[in-house]
Amino acid sequence: MKRGSYLSVGFSVGISMTILFSVVFCKVLNNYAGIGVGICFGISLGILTSLIFKKYNDKKDK
């Protein structure tokens, strides 16, 4: 997998999880603080996903 592909997977997972977590935490907390929590979780999950795909593909290439 090329460099751009695992970055795009990380970005797409991060953006979708940001939206999902923001909606869920806004409904659970009944406050707009859920947007910040959703952004933090989405960014961290996106970075984690891109790193996992990168390491998996580095092992697969060897």
Secondary structure, DSSP 8 states (H G I E B T S, - for coil): --HHHHHHHHHHHHHHHHHHHHHHHHHHHTSTHHHHHHHHHHHHHHHHHHHHHHHHHHHHH-
